Amino acid sequence: MKSCLFVGIDTHKDSHTAAVLDGYFEVVATISFDNDRAGFARFDEKLKKLSKGRELIFGLEDSQGLGSFLASYLTGKGYETLEINPVTTDRGRKHTVSHDKSDERDAVVIAKTLIRERTSLHPVRIDRNSIAIREMVGYRQLLVGESTRIKNRLHMVLFNQYNGVLSCFKDPFRNAPLLSFELS
């Protein structure tokens, strides 16, 4: 195991935190980097210098969520990238002296889990359909929110301009009130 470095990565929306451990559970480095291609490239360069030719093995806790783009980048570069179950890292955190949650501590717990349970972990699989569905759901939520904001603004305009009309209709967005606005 001495010829490998194990990289546990705690993923977040804007940035990730990685802990690099050797086979003896010693922390070699912790690195924070941006969640974008430029951040991934800088992270990769730092790791290449740090590894000095040793194999790098990655563990990600959220490879289908916030870590999906990083997982895609790492597997695309040919790195062995394994999925770490969040329940396992939570259990590992409970066995540490400090039960506090921090990005660096979580990354170390992920790396230690990677070392201990490497043979039972599954490789990260990039499921493009899940990613596409998640993006569409996010876009739909954005559209629903925007629709609500537009209706609220329209309601305020109607209230300010046609206060008497609103008292006649229970819901000004139904067909009958809208038709009365068209006729006038």
C-alpha positions in Angstrom: 0.0 0.0 0.0 3.0 2.3 0.4 3.1 2.8 -3.4 -0.4 4.4 -3.4 -1.8 7.7 -2.1 -5.4 7.7 -1.1 -7.4 10.9 -1.8 -10.7 11.4 0.1 -12.8 14.2 -1.3 -15.6 16.1 0.6 -17.7 17.6 -2.2 -19.7 20.9 -2.1 -21.4 23.2 -4.5 -18.7 25.7 -5.0 -15.5 24.0 -3.9 -14.2 20.6 -2.7 -11.8 19.6 0.0 -9.4 16.7 -0.4 -7.3 14.8 2.1 -4.3 12.9 0.8 -3.2 10.0 2.9 -0.5 7.3 2.6 -1.1 3.6 3.2 -0.3 4.1 6.9 -3.2 6.5 7.4 -0.9 9.5 7.7 -2.2 12.8 6.3 0.2 13.9 3.5 -1.8 17.0 2.5 -5.2 18.7 2.5 -6.2 20.6 -0.6 -9.2 22.8 -1.3 -10.1 23.6 -4.9 -12.9 25.1 -7.0 -15.7 23.0 -8.4 -14.9 23.8 -12.1 -12.5 22.5 -14.8 -9.8 25.1 -13.9 -10.0 24.0 -10.3 -9.8 20.4 -11.2 -6.8 21.0 -13.4 -4.9 22.9 -10.6 -5.9 20.1 -8.2 -4.6 17.4 -10.6 -1.2 19.3 -11.0 -0.8 19.6 -7.2 -1.5 15.9 -6.8 1.0 14.9 -9.6 3.8 16.9 -7.8 2.8 15.4 -4.5 2.5 11.8 -5.6 6.0 11.6 -7.1 4.9 8.8 -9.4 2.8 6.9 -6.9 -0.6 5.7 -7.9 -3.5 7.9 -6.8 -6.8 6.3 -5.7 -9.8 8.6 -5.1 -12.9 8.2 -2.9 -15.9 10.4 -3.4 -18.9 10.6 -1.1 -21.3 12.2 -3.5 -20.4 11.2 -7.0 -23.9 11.5 -8.4 -24.7 14.8 -6.8 -22.3 17.7 -6.1 -19.3 15.6 -7.0 -20.7 14.4 -10.4 -18.5 16.8 -12.5 -15.4 16.0 -10.5 -16.2 12.2 -10.7 -16.5 12.6 -14.5 -13.2 14.5 -14.7 -11.3 11.9 -12.6 -12.7 8.9 -14.4 -12.0 10.6 -17.7 -8.4 11.0 -16.7 -8.2 7.3 -15.9 -8.0 7.5 -12.2 -9.4 4.7 -10.0 -12.4 6.5 -8.4 -14.5 4.7 -5.8 -17.9 5.6 -4.3 -18.0 6.1 -0.6 -21.3 5.6 1.2 -22.2 8.7 3.3 -23.4 6.4 6.1 -19.9 4.9 6.3 -18.3 8.3 6.7 -20.8 9.3 9.3 -20.0 6.2 11.2 -16.3 6.9 10.8 -16.7 10.4 12.1 -18.3 9.1 15.3 -15.2 7.0 15.9 -12.9 10.1 15.9 -12.0 12.1 19.0 -13.8 15.2 17.8 -17.4 14.6 16.5 -17.5 18.0 14.9 -18.1 18.2 11.2 -15.6 20.1 9.1 -14.6 19.7 5.4 -11.0 18.6 6.2 -12.1 16.1 8.8 -14.7 14.7 6.5 -12.1 14.4 3.7 -9.8 12.5 6.1 -12.6 10.1 7.1 -13.4 9.5 3.5 -9.7 8.7 2.7 -9.5 6.4 5.8 -12.6 4.6 4.7 -11.1 4.3 1.2 -8.0 2.6 2.7 -9.9 0.3 5.0 -12.7 -0.8 2.7 -11.1 -0.4 -0.8 -11.9 -4.0 -1.8 -15.6 -3.7 -1.0 -16.2 -0.3 -2.5 -17.7 0.1 -6.0 -16.2 2.2 -8.8 -17.9 5.4 -9.6 -20.3 5.1 -12.5 -21.2 8.2 -14.4 -25.0 8.0 -15.1 -25.6 10.6 -17.7 -29.4 10.0 -17.6 -29.5 10.8 -13.9 -27.5 13.9 -14.3 -29.7 15.0 -17.2 -32.9 14.4 -15.2 -31.5 16.2 -12.2 -30.7 19.2 -14.4 -34.2 19.2 -15.9 -35.8 19.0 -12.5 -33.7 22.0 -11.4 -34.7 23.9 -14.5 -38.4 23.1 -13.9 -38.1 24.3 -10.3 -36.5 27.5 -11.6 -39.4 28.0 -14.1 -42.0 27.3 -11.4 -40.4 29.9 -9.1 -40.2 32.4 -12.0 -43.9 31.8 -12.8 -44.8 32.4 -9.2 -42.8 35.7 -9.1 -44.5 36.9 -12.3 -48.0 36.0 -11.0 -47.2 37.9 -7.7 -46.1 41.0 -9.7 -49.2 40.8 -11.9 -51.3 40.5 -8.8 -49.7 43.6 -7.3 -50.3 45.6 -10.6 -54.0 44.4 -10.7 -54.4 45.3 -7.0 -52.9 48.8 -7.5 -54.7 49.6 -10.8 -57.9 47.7 -10.5 -58.6 47.2 -6.8 -62.4 47.0 -7.4 -62.0 44.2 -9.9 -60.1 42.0 -7.6 -62.9 42.1 -5.0 -65.3 40.7 -7.6 -63.2 37.6 -8.4 -61.9 35.0 -6.0 -59.0 34.1 -8.2 -58.0 36.8 -10.8 -56.0 34.2 -12.8 -59.0 32.1 -13.8 -60.7 32.4 -17.3 -63.6 34.7 -16.3 -61.5 37.5 -14.8 -59.0 37.3 -17.6 -61.8 37.6 -20.2 -63.2 40.7 -18.5 -59.7 42.3 -18.7 -59.5 41.4 -22.4 -63.0 43.0 -23.1 -62.1 46.3 -21.4 
